[in-house]
Each structure stands twice: as C-alpha cells, then as structure tokens.
Amino acid sequence: MGVLVWLLIPLVAAVGGGLWGTWANRTRKARSDGPELDGYARFRAAMEKSGTGAPGA
C-alpha cells in the first residue's frame, strides 16, 4: 500500500502541472502589444523632444 502512495505523488504532480500549463497558456482576449507600443512611442517622442543632444557635440 505504501508503494501505491509513493506512485500517486508523481501522478498528482503531473496532473497538476498539466492543469497549470493549460491555465498559463490559455488564450486571452486582449493579447495585442498595442498599449505597450504606444507607451514606447510616447517615450521615444519625449526623448527626442528633450533636445539636450549628445555630450560634446
């Protein structure tokens, strides 16, 4: 009986890992990079607008 308990531990771990993997890779509705790219574009525009230039130039 003790051997069966030790064999159930990896089985439960494998099932739990499979469920977690399914949950982690689920399809999300908003998966686009739009907001991140918009923020990056605003950051670049702000850096170009600062006008400090390179040192020594």
Buried (B, 14 or more C-beta within 10 A) or exposed (E): EEEEEEEEEEEEEEEEEEEEEEEEEEEEEEEEEEEEEEEEEEEEEEEEEEEEEEEEE
